[in-house]
Amino acid sequence: MCQHHGQTHDVSRRRFLALVPGMVLAVSACGQSSTGPAEIKWGRETCEYCGMIIDDPHFAAQVRGADHKVHKFDDLGDAVLWMAKQGWADDASVEFWVGGVETGQWLDGRKAFYIDGQHTPMAHGYGALDTGRSGTVDYTAMKTAVLARGSTSRCEPSETPSDTTTRDG
C-alpha cells in the first residue's frame, strides 16, 4: 500500500515487476537510432582501423553495417581500407557517412564528392563535399585511389614482424 496526499493506493508488486522489462527496453532505446550517423565523442573515441583518437569532424567517417553496428574512423581513407576487408561492405543496407571538409556535417559517403590534396589525420588526403566542382571525384574514384595507395605509414602495422633482437658487440 502506498499513501499519497491522504489517499491509499494498492501498488501490486506483480504489476510493477511486469512493467519493469518494458521500462528497461524503452530507456535503453532512448537516443539510439538504427540508421544514420551516430554521435561521436570527439577527442575521446578511437578509430576502428588505426586506433587513433577521432577529433576532427571534417575528415571523420562512420560505417553502419547490415547489423546496424556503427564503426567509427578518424580519416575517411581508414574507413575505405577497413570496409575493403569486410565481406558485407558493398551490401546496399550498409551506410557510409563522412564529415564534410567545409562544414564538418555528416554526408552520405557514397553520394559525396571528394577533393584530394587535403591535410587529413592519417594522410589519405581526401576531403568530402556535398556538391561536385572542378577537381572533385565521385565515391568510386576516391575508393579506387585510396585502395591503390593502401595504408599510410601511420596506420596498419606491417605484415612482417620486425627483428627485435639486439647485438652486444
C-alpha positions in Angstrom: 0.0 0.0 0.0 1.1 3.5 -0.8 -0.1 6.7 0.8 -0.1 9.9 -1.2 -1.9 13.0 -0.1 -4.0 11.1 2.3 -5.2 8.6 -0.3 -4.4 4.9 -0.1 -3.4 3.1 -3.4 -2.7 -0.5 -4.0 0.6 -0.9 -5.8 0.8 -4.5 -6.8 4.3 -5.9 -6.7 3.4 -8.3 -9.5 2.1 -5.4 -11.7 5.3 -3.4 -11.0 7.5 -6.3 -11.9 5.5 -6.9 -15.1 6.2 -3.3 -16.2 10.0 -3.3 -15.4 11.2 -5.1 -18.6 9.2 -2.7 -20.8 10.6 0.3 -19.0 14.2 -1.0 -19.3 13.7 -1.6 -23.0 12.2 1.9 -23.5 15.0 3.6 -21.6 17.8 1.6 -23.4 16.4 2.6 -26.8 16.4 6.3 -25.9 18.6 8.3 -28.2 19.7 5.3 -30.3 18.9 5.1 -33.9 19.3 2.1 -36.2 20.1 4.3 -39.2 22.1 7.4 -39.9 25.3 8.6 -38.3 25.8 8.1 -34.6 27.2 10.7 -32.2 31.0 10.7 -31.9 32.6 11.8 -28.6 35.3 14.0 -30.3 38.7 13.5 -28.7 37.5 10.5 -26.7 36.7 7.8 -29.2 39.2 5.8 -31.3 39.4 4.8 -34.9 38.3 1.2 -35.6 41.2 0.9 -38.1 44.2 2.6 -36.7 43.3 3.1 -33.0 44.0 6.9 -33.1 41.7 9.4 -31.4 38.9 10.7 -33.5 39.0 14.5 -33.1 38.3 16.2 -36.5 34.7 16.2 -37.8 35.9 17.4 -41.2 37.6 14.1 -42.0 35.9 11.5 -39.8 33.8 8.7 -41.1 31.3 6.1 -39.9 30.1 2.8 -41.3 26.9 1.3 -40.1 26.9 -2.4 -41.0 24.0 -4.6 -42.0 23.7 -5.5 -38.3 23.3 -1.7 -37.6 26.5 -1.6 -35.5 28.4 1.6 -36.0 32.2 1.6 -36.7 34.0 5.0 -36.4 37.1 6.3 -38.1 39.4 9.3 -37.8 40.0 9.5 -41.6 37.6 8.5 -44.3 40.5 6.7 -46.0 40.8 4.4 -43.0 37.1 3.6 -43.4 37.6 2.7 -47.0 40.5 0.4 -46.3 38.6 -1.2 -43.4 35.5 -1.7 -45.5 37.5 -3.4 -48.2 38.2 -6.2 -45.6 34.6 -6.7 -44.8 32.6 -9.2 -46.8 29.4 -7.2 -46.4 30.7 -3.7 -47.2 29.1 -3.5 -50.6 25.7 -4.6 -49.3 23.0 -1.9 -50.1 22.0 -1.8 -46.4 25.4 -0.7 -45.3 25.7 3.1 -44.6 28.9 5.1 -45.1 28.9 8.6 -43.6 31.8 11.1 -44.0 32.4 14.5 -42.4 32.1 17.4 -44.9 35.5 19.1 -45.3 34.0 22.5 -45.2 31.2 22.1 -42.6 32.0 19.1 -40.5 28.4 17.9 -41.1 27.7 14.3 -42.0 27.3 13.5 -45.7 26.3 10.3 -47.4 29.7 8.9 -48.3 28.5 7.2 -51.5 26.9 10.3 -52.8 29.6 12.8 -51.7 32.2 14.3 -54.0 35.9 14.1 -52.9 38.8 16.5 -53.3 42.4 15.2 -53.0 45.3 17.1 -51.5 43.8 17.7 -48.1 45.8 17.5 -44.9 43.9 14.6 -43.2 44.5 12.9 -39.9 46.0 9.7 -41.4 47.4 11.3 -44.6 44.9 9.7 -47.0 44.4 13.2 -48.5 40.6 13.2 -49.3 38.0 15.6 -48.0 34.3 15.2 -48.8 32.0 17.8 -50.3 28.2 17.8 -50.7 28.4 19.0 -54.3 30.7 18.4 -57.2 33.0 21.1 -58.5 36.2 21.3 -60.6 38.8 18.9 -59.3 36.4 16.6 -57.4 35.9 12.9 -57.9 33.0 10.6 -57.0 33.0 7.9 -54.4 34.1 5.1 -56.7 37.1 7.1 -58.0 38.1 8.1 -54.4 37.7 4.5 -53.2 39.9 3.2 -56.1 42.6 5.7 -55.4 42.7 5.0 -51.6 42.8 1.3 -52.2 45.6 1.7 -54.7 47.7 3.8 -52.2 47.0 1.5 -49.3 47.6 2.2 -45.7 49.7 5.2 -44.7 52.8 4.6 -42.6 50.8 5.9 -39.6 48.2 3.1 -39.8 48.2 -0.6 -40.2 51.3 -2.4 -38.8 53.5 -4.1 -41.3 52.6 -7.7 -42.2 56.0 -8.9 -41.2 57.2 -8.7 -37.6 60.3 -6.6 -37.1 63.5 -8.1 -35.8 63.7 -7.1 -32.1 67.0 -8.8 -31.3 70.0 -6.7 -30.3 73.6 -7.3 -30.8 76.1 -6.8 -27.9 79.3 -6.0 -29.7 
